[in-house]
Amino acid sequence: MKIRWATILVLMLAASAPAQWGDAGPTLIFFDWGKSELSGDAKASLNKVAGLYRQAPRRMTVDGHSDRSGASTSNLASSRRRAGIARDYLAGLGVPQSAMTVRAYGESWPIIATADGVREVQNRRVEIRWGGAAN
């Protein structure tokens, strides 16, 4: 059985997922190279985000990021697409789009700077951060 880094990282983060908004750090969703589809683990994390929203509606930002592979314009498009997919999934679970601010950063905010590409998966992500009360 082949285990991908994206799966391991999502599982590690999901295991420490907060129960309350006040405890919530960013939720990170990781993607395979050149892909923008949500994995089962990513959907489970987004389901938790939607559940937290239903308990206590809060505004959130959905920030898309990319690694440094490829052209900057392609990386920006990938990060925009990934953030949009996460937003659409959350909207399908009942989180109003008006409660979400979607941004795309391309390769400009890496979690890890690496020349070998081994850990670039950590840079191919969507970060969801919580804000003030939703109106």
N, C-alpha and C positions, 0 to 999 in steps of 0.2 A: 504494500500500500504506500503510495507516494503522498507525503504530507507537504503542503505548500506553506511557505512562511506566512502568507496572508491569513491562512486558517489558524495557525498557531497564535499570531498576534491578536486576532479578534477574540479567540478563546481566552487568552490571558486577560484582555481588557474586560470582557464580559464577566469573568469570574469576580472582578472587583467592582462591578457596576453599582452605583449608589442607589439607595432606596428612596431618597428624597432629593428634591431640587437643590436644597442648600448644600448638599454633599457632592453635587454633581460637578465633575470636571468635564473636559470635552469627551464626547463619544467619537471614536475613530473608526472609520470604515476603510478597509484596504482593498486594492484592486490589483489584478494581474496586469502584466505589461500589455499595453495596447487595448485593454478591455475596459468596459464601463458597466458590465452587468453586475448585479448584486448577487453575492453568494448567499447560501443559506444562513451562514453565520452573520453576514451583514444584515440580512432581513430580520434575524432575531434581535440584533442590536437596535435596529430601527423600530421594531415592535415595542421594545422597552422604552425608547424615547417617546413614542406615541402614548404609551401607558402613563408615563410620568406627566405628559402634557394633559391627559384627561384628568389626572388627580389634582393638578394645580397648573392651569394654563399659564405659560410663560412664553415670552418672545424667544426666538432662537436664531442663530446664524448658521447657515449651511455653507461651509467654505470648501471649495474644491482645490486640490493641489495635484501636481504631477512630478515625475522625476525629471532628470536632465536628458533623457534619451530622446533624440529627435530634435526637430526645429522648435524654437520658442513659440511660434504661432500655433503649431500642432499641439504642443503641451498645454497652452492656454485653452485651446478648444477642448482638449480631453478633460481638463479640470472643470470647465464649464459644463460639459456633458455629464460628468460624474455627479457634480453638485445638483444638477437638474434632476437626475434620476433619483437621488436620495430625497429631494424635495417632493417629487411626484409620488414616491412611495409613501412618504409621510402624509401627504394630502389624501391619498387613497385610504389611509387609516383614520382620517377625520381631523388631522391637524390643518387648520385653515392656512392657506398660502399667505394670508395677511399677517400671520404670526411668524413667518420665516423671512429672513433676509438672505438671499443667495449671492455669493461672491465667488469669483474664480481668480486664482493666483498663479496658475501655471507652475513653473519651476522655481518661483522666487522665494518661497518659504520652506526649504527642506527641513525635515526633522533631523536627518543625518546627511552630512556631506561625505560622499564616498566616491573614490575613483574606480573601484573594482566592480561596481554595479550589484554586488551581492545583496546589500541591504537596501537597494533602491525601492523595494516594495513599501518600505515605511514612508516614502515620499509620495507614493501613488495612493492618495487618500482623500476622504472627505472628513472634515472636522465639524462636529455639531457642538455649539457652545450655547449656554443658556443665558438669558438676559432678564429684563424686568417683566412684570406682569403683562399678560396679553390683554388687549382691550376688547 
